[in-house]
Amino acid sequence: MQTYIKNKIMLKIHHLFMMSALAAGFMLAGCSDDYPSAKENPYANDLLSIKILNAGPEGNIEVEGTIDEDAKTIKFPKLDKESNFSGLQISATLSDGAHLEPETNVLDFTMDDATTQVTKTIRVKNHNRYKDYFMTVRKRVPVFGANFEKGTEICNFTGTSMYKYIASAQTRCTAFDGKYVLICYRNPTADDPTAPGAHVLKVSDLEQGIVNPISLSLDGVSGGTFPYNAGALAGGHIYLASLSGAPASPLKIYYYETPESTPECIADINVSEIAGAANRHGDVMSMNLDKDGNGFVFFPANDYSEALRIPISNFKNVGTPTSIELQADNKAGMCMHINRIEGTDDYILSGARVNLLGSTGKLSGMNLSLCDEGLNSKIRLNTNTVAAESDDARLFTFNGARYLLTAPVAFGSSSTATPGMYVYDLTKGTNTQESFQLFNDAESHEAAYRFLVGGSGISSPGINTNYFIEKDADGNDSVLWLYVGRTESGFAIMKFPAAKEDDE
């Protein structure tokens, strides 16, 4: 009996051992390389790379696209505008078994002259599975003008930081030439016996936050209703002019070679001897000299009737003055400015005046007028194309773009004009006259840039603008400097880099 039980136990142990061995065998078999593994996705639909093979004018430039798999976008470097956008040949690397839809290696991305980029959808399909990508092709076009979004404030002496020697009506004129700011503070003892009088500030100092007035010598500066009331900067030289408040009051022009120079009286004009001349000149001085110091200076009368035109050569040789009667639509009063458009014989006449056609005496901004040197109008900007009461308007070209710079006068306590600096893009047009017409006809007249200086309407405003173009080592336009100054508002200087192509 015991033998039987012992045999039975041994049989069970042997059975358990065999089962364990078998299980171990299965486990070893499961870990072997012969066991079938999971297959990869047989219908993958990824875009692995893509190229345009025929970019450029000759169709021989190859460009690689950048694929953003998360956003499902394809972006290429900008293509030359002479590329064959209607037949771009592409080469793409896709997942195995996948193909593009449309099933062609030539795509049409045609653009008209006003369009700079086109986006189309391409599909990567494999069996019934697909994935869409947004493919954008961009055209490289020349970039012109200033980048007004990247301006730098050189100084801002307006508002609560107003420069104190422009805070009263004792300053009716300022000027700027990129090197200096001129402040014609005409009667310093009236406000402050220690005031610097007529003086300049170096722009390089202002850029570093330094305000260091350099007083101009007034030796021999005398005569006139005010010995000096207006001024100008040209070619690094400085000019002051007296206020001739009546025919018997002389109109004098003083010349400074440098801020440290003794003034030279280069003109002592008896206004009563000029045929057609009105009673008062010297509220505004519009200096228009070329790089050699040749041109005209204009002194508009403040009764709307005429303007004195005085020729100057070599910066300080003064010719015979002439009185030019103003056309009815060009009568702008004491605020009128006449600025030559560089490189042309055209001038822009601007200002604000009392509307004499009605009984309200309401102030109105005159339409800016494009004139010849005889102040005969060629074309005017329509009312409301630019900011109300725009004055000291200047038209210039920077980095291939044509700009109009203006500053509203805000003349009189009832004026609702907004003092500041406004820049308009008048690039369209083959010449100045055509640019005026196209701007008149345009649906939008939004300013490309504006800077407000604050202040309300005043009865004796002085408003001034100017620009300076800085060149790089190769002689290309690199930086645009803009200036605005206004009596009882202050002055400010801004600068802007030339716009550059951004291929990001």
C-alpha positions as CSV (number, residue, x, y, z in Angstrom):
1,M,0.0,0.0,0.0
2,Q,2.8,2.4,0.9
3,T,4.6,1.5,-2.4
4,Y,1.4,2.4,-4.3
5,I,1.1,5.8,-2.6
6,K,4.8,6.6,-3.2
7,N,4.5,5.8,-6.9
8,K,1.4,8.0,-7.1
9,I,3.2,11.0,-5.6
10,M,6.2,10.5,-7.9
11,L,3.9,10.5,-10.9
12,K,2.3,13.8,-9.9
13,I,5.7,15.4,-9.4
14,H,6.9,14.2,-12.8
15,H,3.7,15.6,-14.4
16,L,4.2,19.0,-12.8
17,F,7.8,19.1,-13.9
18,M,6.7,18.4,-17.5
19,M,4.1,21.1,-17.4
20,S,6.7,23.6,-16.1
21,A,9.2,22.7,-18.8
22,L,6.5,23.0,-21.5
23,A,5.5,26.4,-20.2
24,A,9.1,27.5,-20.2
25,G,9.5,26.3,-23.7
26,F,6.5,28.4,-24.8
27,M,8.0,31.5,-23.1
28,L,11.3,31.0,-24.9
29,A,9.5,30.6,-28.2
30,G,7.6,33.8,-27.6
31,C,10.9,35.7,-27.2
32,S,12.5,34.2,-30.3
33,D,13.2,36.2,-33.5
34,D,10.9,33.9,-35.4
35,Y,7.8,35.2,-33.7
36,P,5.8,37.5,-36.1
37,S,6.1,41.3,-35.4
38,A,3.5,44.1,-35.9
39,K,3.6,45.7,-39.4
40,E,4.3,49.5,-40.0
41,N,1.5,51.7,-41.2
42,P,1.0,50.5,-44.8
43,Y,-0.8,53.7,-45.9
44,A,1.4,56.5,-44.5
45,N,0.7,59.9,-46.2
46,D,3.5,62.2,-45.1
47,L,5.2,64.9,-47.2
48,L,8.9,64.4,-46.4
49,S,10.4,67.1,-48.6
50,I,9.4,69.4,-51.5
51,K,11.3,71.6,-54.0
52,I,10.6,74.1,-56.7
53,L,13.0,73.2,-59.6
54,N,12.6,76.2,-62.0
55,A,12.6,79.4,-60.0
56,G,14.3,82.6,-61.3
57,P,14.2,84.5,-64.6
58,E,16.0,81.6,-66.4
59,G,14.1,78.9,-64.7
60,N,17.3,77.3,-63.4
61,I,17.2,77.9,-59.7
62,E,16.1,75.2,-57.2
63,V,14.6,76.2,-53.9
64,E,13.7,74.0,-50.9
65,G,10.4,74.3,-49.1
66,T,10.1,74.4,-45.3
67,I,7.4,72.0,-44.0
68,D,5.6,72.6,-40.7
69,E,4.0,69.3,-40.0
70,D,2.0,70.6,-37.1
71,A,0.5,73.5,-39.0
72,K,0.5,71.6,-42.3
73,T,2.1,74.5,-44.1
74,I,4.8,74.7,-46.8
75,K,6.8,77.9,-47.1
76,F,9.4,78.7,-49.8
77,P,11.9,81.6,-49.9
78,K,10.6,84.5,-52.0
79,L,11.0,83.8,-55.7
80,D,12.3,86.4,-58.2
81,K,9.4,88.3,-59.7
82,E,10.5,87.1,-63.2
83,S,9.9,83.5,-62.3
84,N,7.4,81.4,-64.2
85,F,4.7,81.4,-61.5
86,S,2.1,79.9,-63.9
87,G,4.2,76.8,-64.4
88,L,6.3,76.0,-61.3
89,Q,7.8,72.5,-61.5
90,I,7.9,70.7,-58.2
91,S,9.6,67.6,-56.9
92,A,8.4,66.0,-53.7
93,T,9.4,63.0,-51.5
94,L,6.4,61.2,-50.0
95,S,5.7,58.2,-47.8
96,D,5.9,54.8,-49.7
97,G,2.9,54.3,-51.9
98,A,1.6,57.9,-51.6
99,H,1.1,60.4,-54.4
100,L,0.2,64.1,-54.7
101,E,-3.1,65.5,-55.8
102,P,-3.3,67.1,-58.2
103,E,-1.2,64.4,-59.8
104,T,1.1,66.7,-61.7
105,N,4.6,68.1,-61.1
106,V,3.6,71.5,-62.6
107,L,1.6,73.9,-60.4
108,D,0.0,77.3,-61.4
109,F,0.6,80.1,-58.9
110,T,-0.1,83.0,-61.2
111,M,0.0,86.5,-59.6
112,D,-1.0,89.9,-61.0
113,D,1.2,92.9,-60.4
114,A,-0.5,93.8,-57.1
115,T,-0.3,90.3,-55.6
116,T,2.8,89.2,-53.7
117,Q,1.8,85.7,-52.5
118,V,-0.6,82.9,-53.3
119,T,-1.5,79.9,-51.1
120,K,-3.0,76.7,-52.5
121,T,-3.8,73.3,-51.0
122,I,-2.0,70.2,-52.1
123,R,-3.0,66.7,-50.9
124,V,-0.8,63.7,-50.1
125,K,-2.9,60.5,-50.6
126,N,-2.2,56.9,-50.0
127,H,-5.0,54.5,-50.7
128,N,-8.1,56.0,-49.0
129,R,-6.1,58.1,-46.5
130,Y,-5.0,61.6,-47.2
131,K,-3.4,64.7,-45.7
132,D,-3.7,68.3,-46.9
133,Y,-0.9,70.9,-46.8
134,F,-1.1,74.7,-47.4
135,M,1.6,75.6,-49.9
136,T,2.5,79.3,-50.1
137,V,4.5,80.8,-52.9
138,R,5.7,84.4,-52.5
139,K,7.0,86.9,-55.0
140,R,10.1,89.0,-54.3
141,V,9.3,92.6,-55.0
142,P,11.4,95.7,-54.4
143,V,11.0,97.3,-50.9
144,F,10.9,101.1,-50.8
145,G,10.6,103.9,-48.4
146,A,10.9,104.0,-44.6
147,N,10.0,101.5,-42.0
148,F,7.7,103.6,-39.9
149,E,7.0,100.8,-37.5
150,K,10.7,100.9,-36.3
151,G,11.0,104.5,-35.5
152,T,13.3,105.9,-32.9
153,E,12.4,109.0,-30.8
154,I,15.5,111.1,-30.7
155,C,13.9,113.8,-28.5
156,N,10.4,114.8,-27.6
157,F,10.2,118.2,-26.0
158,T,6.4,118.5,-26.2
159,G,3.6,118.3,-23.7
160,T,4.8,118.2,-20.1
161,S,8.4,118.0,-21.4
162,M,8.1,121.1,-23.6
163,Y,11.3,122.9,-24.4
164,K,10.8,126.2,-22.4
165,Y,12.2,128.5,-25.1
166,I,9.4,127.5,-27.5
167,A,6.7,127.6,-24.9
168,S,5.7,131.2,-25.6
169,A,4.9,133.4,-28.6
170,Q,8.4,134.9,-28.3
171,T,9.5,132.0,-30.6
172,R,7.7,132.1,-33.9
173,C,10.2,130.0,-35.9
174,T,12.4,126.9,-35.5
175,A,14.5,125.0,-38.0
176,F,16.2,121.7,-38.4
177,D,18.8,120.3,-40.8
178,G,20.0,117.0,-39.3
179,K,22.9,118.7,-37.5
180,Y,21.2,121.5,-35.6
181,V,17.9,122.7,-34.3
182,L,17.5,126.5,-34.5
183,I,15.3,128.3,-32.0
184,C,14.5,131.9,-32.9
185,Y,13.7,133.1,-29.4
186,R,13.2,136.7,-30.4
187,N,12.8,138.7,-27.1
188,P,14.4,136.8,-24.3
189,T,14.3,139.6,-21.7
190,A,10.5,139.5,-21.9
191,D,10.3,136.2,-20.2
192,D,13.8,135.4,-18.8
193,P,16.8,137.7,-18.6
194,T,19.1,134.7,-18.7
195,A,17.5,133.1,-21.8
196,P,19.9,132.3,-24.7
197,G,18.0,134.4,-27.3
198,A,18.5,133.0,-30.8
199,H,20.4,129.7,-30.4
200,V,21.0,126.3,-31.8
201,L,21.0,122.8,-30.2
202,K,23.2,120.1,-31.6
203,V,21.2,117.1,-32.7
204,S,24.1,114.8,-31.6
205,D,23.7,116.2,-28.1
206,L,19.9,115.8,-28.1
207,E,20.4,112.2,-29.2
208,Q,22.3,111.6,-26.0
209,G,19.8,113.5,-23.8
210,I,22.0,116.6,-23.6
211,V,20.3,120.0,-23.9
212,N,23.1,122.6,-24.4
213,P,21.9,125.8,-26.0
214,I,24.6,127.5,-28.2
215,S,23.7,131.2,-28.3
216,L,24.2,133.0,-31.6
217,S,26.1,136.3,-31.6
218,L,23.8,139.3,-32.1
219,D,26.5,141.8,-32.8
220,G,25.1,144.3,-35.3
221,V,21.7,142.6,-35.4
222,S,19.4,145.6,-35.2
223,G,16.5,147.3,-37.0
224,G,13.1,146.1,-38.1
225,T,10.0,145.7,-36.0
226,F,12.0,142.8,-34.4
227,P,15.7,142.5,-35.2
228,Y,15.2,138.8,-35.7
229,N,11.9,136.9,-35.9
230,A,12.5,134.1,-38.4
231,G,15.4,131.8,-39.3
232,A,16.6,129.0,-41.4
233,L,19.3,126.4,-41.8
234,A,21.0,125.4,-45.1
235,G,24.2,123.6,-45.9
236,G,25.3,123.8,-42.3
237,H,24.9,127.6,-42.3
238,I,22.5,129.6,-40.2
239,Y,20.2,132.5,-41.2
240,L,18.2,135.0,-39.2
241,A,15.7,137.5,-40.6
242,S,14.1,140.6,-39.1
243,L,10.4,141.3,-39.1
244,S,9.5,144.1,-41.4
245,G,6.2,145.3,-39.9
246,A,5.8,148.2,-42.3
247,P,7.4,149.5,-45.6
248,A,9.7,151.8,-43.6
249,S,10.8,148.9,-41.4
250,P,13.8,147.1,-43.0
251,L,13.8,143.4,-43.9
252,K,17.3,142.2,-43.0
253,I,18.9,138.8,-43.5
254,Y,21.9,137.7,-41.4
255,Y,24.3,134.9,-42.2
256,Y,26.3,132.7,-39.9
257,E,29.0,130.5,-41.3
258,T,29.0,128.5,-38.0
259,P,27.2,128.9,-34.7
260,E,30.3,130.6,-33.3
261,S,30.6,133.1,-36.2
262,T,29.8,136.8,-36.1
263,P,26.7,137.5,-38.1
264,E,27.0,139.0,-41.6
265,C,24.2,141.2,-42.8
266,I,23.8,139.9,-46.4
267,A,20.5,141.8,-47.1
268,D,19.1,145.2,-45.9
269,I,16.0,145.6,-48.0
270,N,13.8,148.7,-48.2
271,V,10.5,147.1,-48.8
272,S,8.9,150.4,-49.8
273,E,11.1,150.3,-53.0
274,I,9.7,147.0,-54.2
275,A,6.8,147.3,-56.6
276,G,3.7,145.5,-55.3
277,A,5.2,144.7,-51.9
278,A,2.7,144.6,-49.0
279,N,3.3,146.0,-45.5
280,R,4.5,143.1,-43.4
281,H,7.2,140.4,-44.1
282,G,9.3,138.2,-41.9
283,D,6.6,136.2,-40.0
284,V,7.7,133.2,-42.2
285,M,11.0,132.6,-43.9
286,S,11.1,129.8,-46.5
287,M,14.7,129.1,-47.5
288,N,15.2,127.0,-50.6
289,L,18.9,126.5,-51.5
290,D,20.5,123.6,-53.2
291,K,23.7,121.9,-52.1
292,D,25.7,124.7,-53.7
293,G,23.8,127.4,-51.9
294,N,21.8,128.6,-54.9
295,G,18.1,129.2,-55.0
296,F,15.4,131.5,-53.5
297,V,14.2,132.6,-50.1
298,F,10.5,133.6,-49.8
299,F,9.0,136.0,-47.4
300,P,5.2,135.8,-47.7
301,A,3.2,138.8,-46.7
302,N,0.7,138.2,-43.9
303,D,-2.2,139.9,-45.7
304,Y,-2.7,137.1,-48.3
305,S,-1.7,139.4,-51.2
306,E,1.9,138.6,-52.3
307,A,5.3,137.1,-51.4
308,L,8.8,138.5,-51.8
309,R,11.1,136.2,-53.7
310,I,14.8,136.9,-53.2
311,P,17.5,135.0,-55.1
312,I,20.6,133.8,-53.3
313,S,23.8,132.3,-54.7
314,N,26.8,130.6,-53.0
315,F,24.8,130.7,-49.7
316,K,25.2,134.5,-49.0
317,N,25.1,136.5,-52.3
318,V,21.7,138.2,-52.4
319,G,20.1,139.3,-55.7
320,T,17.2,141.7,-56.4
321,P,13.9,141.0,-54.6
322,T,10.7,140.6,-56.5
323,S,7.1,140.8,-55.3
324,I,4.9,138.0,-56.7
325,E,1.2,138.5,-56.5
326,L,-0.6,135.4,-55.1
327,Q,-3.4,133.7,-57.0
328,A,-6.7,133.8,-55.2
329,D,-6.5,130.1,-54.1
330,N,-2.9,130.5,-52.9
331,K,-3.5,133.2,-50.3
332,A,-2.5,131.7,-47.0
333,G,-1.7,134.6,-44.8
334,M,1.1,134.7,-42.2
335,C,1.3,131.0,-41.9
336,M,2.2,130.3,-45.6
337,H,5.3,128.3,-46.5
338,I,6.8,127.8,-49.9
339,N,9.2,124.8,-50.2
340,R,11.0,123.6,-53.3
341,I,10.9,119.9,-54.1
342,E,14.5,118.8,-54.3
343,G,15.8,118.0,-57.8
344,T,12.9,119.9,-59.5
345,D,11.8,123.4,-60.2
346,D,8.5,122.8,-58.4
347,Y,7.4,124.2,-55.1
348,I,4.7,123.3,-52.6
349,L,2.7,126.2,-51.2
350,S,0.9,125.5,-48.0
351,G,-0.8,127.2,-45.1
352,A,-4.0,128.2,-43.3
353,R,-6.2,131.1,-44.0
354,V,-9.5,132.8,-43.2
355,N,-12.2,131.9,-45.6
356,L,-13.1,135.2,-47.1
357,L,-16.0,133.7,-49.2
358,G,-18.4,133.5,-46.3
359,S,-19.4,135.7,-43.5
360,T,-18.3,133.4,-40.7
361,G,-14.6,134.1,-40.9
362,K,-14.1,130.4,-40.3
363,L,-10.5,129.2,-40.6
364,S,-9.9,126.7,-43.3
365,G,-7.0,124.7,-44.5
366,M,-6.1,125.8,-48.0
367,N,-5.6,123.1,-50.6
368,L,-1.8,122.4,-50.9
369,S,-0.7,123.8,-54.2
370,L,2.1,122.6,-56.5
371,C,3.6,125.7,-58.1
372,D,6.4,126.9,-60.3
373,E,8.9,129.4,-59.0
374,G,6.5,132.2,-60.0
375,L,4.0,130.6,-57.6
376,N,1.6,129.7,-60.5
377,S,-0.4,126.6,-59.5
378,K,-0.1,123.5,-61.6
379,I,-2.4,121.3,-59.4
380,R,-3.9,121.4,-55.9
381,L,-4.7,118.7,-53.5
382,N,-8.4,118.4,-52.7
383,T,-9.8,119.5,-49.4
384,N,-9.6,116.8,-46.7
385,T,-6.9,114.7,-48.5
386,V,-4.5,115.7,-45.7
387,A,-4.9,116.8,-42.1
388,A,-6.8,120.1,-41.7
389,E,-4.6,123.3,-41.8
390,S,-1.6,121.4,-43.0
391,D,1.3,123.8,-43.3
392,D,5.1,123.8,-44.1
393,A,4.4,120.9,-46.5
394,R,7.5,119.2,-48.0
395,L,7.6,116.6,-50.7
396,F,10.7,114.4,-50.9
397,T,11.9,111.0,-52.0
398,F,13.5,108.5,-49.6
399,N,14.6,105.0,-50.6
400,G,12.6,105.1,-53.7
401,A,9.3,106.3,-52.1
402,R,7.8,109.7,-52.4
403,Y,6.5,111.3,-49.2
404,L,4.5,114.4,-48.3
405,L,5.3,115.8,-44.8
406,T,2.9,118.3,-43.3
407,A,2.1,119.9,-39.9
408,P,-1.3,121.4,-39.0
409,V,-1.2,125.1,-37.9
410,A,-4.2,125.2,-35.5
411,F,-4.5,128.9,-36.1
412,G,-6.9,130.8,-33.8
413,S,-8.7,129.8,-30.6
414,S,-11.7,128.3,-32.6
415,S,-9.5,125.9,-34.6
416,T,-10.1,122.2,-34.2
417,A,-7.0,121.1,-36.1
418,T,-4.7,118.6,-34.4
419,P,-1.1,119.8,-34.1
420,G,1.5,117.3,-35.1
421,M,3.5,115.8,-37.9
422,Y,1.8,113.8,-40.7
423,V,3.5,111.8,-43.5
424,Y,1.6,110.6,-46.6
425,D,2.8,108.2,-49.2
426,L,2.6,109.8,-52.7
427,T,4.9,107.2,-54.4
428,K,2.4,106.5,-57.2
429,G,2.9,108.5,-60.3
430,T,5.8,109.1,-62.6
431,N,6.2,112.7,-61.5
432,T,5.0,115.1,-58.8
433,Q,2.0,116.4,-60.7
434,E,0.8,112.9,-61.5
435,S,1.3,111.9,-57.8
436,F,-0.9,114.8,-56.7
437,Q,-3.6,113.7,-59.1
438,L,-3.5,110.0,-58.1
439,F,-3.6,111.0,-54.5
440,N,-6.7,113.2,-55.2
441,D,-8.3,110.2,-56.9
442,A,-7.4,107.6,-54.3
443,E,-10.1,106.1,-52.1
444,S,-7.9,106.3,-48.9
445,H,-5.9,109.2,-47.7
446,E,-4.6,107.6,-44.5
447,A,-1.3,108.9,-43.2
448,A,1.6,106.5,-43.4
449,Y,2.8,108.0,-40.1
450,R,1.7,110.7,-37.7
451,F,3.1,112.1,-34.4
452,L,1.0,114.5,-32.3
453,V,2.6,117.3,-30.4
454,G,-0.4,118.6,-28.5
455,G,-1.5,122.2,-27.9
456,S,-4.6,124.1,-28.9
457,G,-5.4,126.8,-31.4
458,I,-3.4,130.0,-30.9
459,S,-3.4,133.4,-32.7
460,S,0.3,133.7,-33.4
461,P,1.5,130.2,-34.3
462,G,4.9,129.3,-35.6
463,I,4.9,125.9,-37.4
464,N,7.9,124.2,-38.9
465,T,8.9,120.9,-40.4
466,N,11.9,119.4,-42.1
467,Y,13.6,116.2,-43.0
468,F,17.1,114.9,-43.3
469,I,18.2,111.8,-45.2
470,E,21.2,109.9,-43.9
471,K,23.3,107.8,-46.4
472,D,25.2,104.6,-45.9
473,A,28.8,103.9,-47.0
474,D,27.6,103.1,-50.5
475,G,25.6,106.3,-50.8
476,N,22.2,104.6,-50.4
477,D,19.4,106.1,-48.3
478,S,19.6,104.5,-44.9
479,V,17.9,106.7,-42.3
480,L,15.1,109.2,-42.5
481,W,15.0,112.0,-39.9
482,L,11.8,114.0,-39.4
483,Y,11.3,117.2,-37.4
484,V,8.3,119.2,-36.2
485,G,8.2,122.3,-34.1
486,R,5.3,124.5,-33.0
487,T,4.9,127.6,-30.8
488,E,3.4,126.6,-27.5
489,S,3.6,122.9,-28.4
490,G,7.4,122.2,-28.5
491,F,9.4,120.2,-30.9
492,A,10.3,116.6,-31.6
493,I,12.7,114.6,-33.8
494,M,12.2,111.1,-35.0
495,K,14.2,108.8,-37.2
496,F,13.3,105.7,-39.2
497,P,15.4,103.1,-41.0
498,A,15.0,102.3,-44.6
499,A,12.6,99.5,-45.3
500,K,14.3,96.2,-46.1
501,E,13.1,92.9,-47.5
502,D,12.0,90.5,-44.8
503,D,12.2,86.9,-45.9
504,E,11.1,85.3,-42.6
